Amino acid sequence: MAFITVSDGTRLSYKHWGPKDAQPVMFHHGWPLSTDDWDNAEHDTEAGHDPISR
């Protein structure tokens, strides 16, 4: 799992699949789920997209 630190110092985790030059597709979960809940959806996205989950 990767992390990014935003301007207020908050550290966010994310998962990233797919080619970096492809059109990004963002999956965001709500409480009480986790980024793992998107595993199947991310792998099933149309070819040519870059799935990212948070």
Phi, psi and omega in degrees: 000139181260163180227151173226141177256124182270175191302331180271006178093355178292135180258121181250138176263154176204160173246147185221124177234161172091169180292138184292340181266005181273166177296122180287147173232122184258128174250125180235131180264159174251169180293137009256025182281177177227171180299336179296336180294345180265000185309311182292319181296320181295321181284342181263003181293156181300142177303145180096359177250158181243092183290135178226133177239147178224000000 
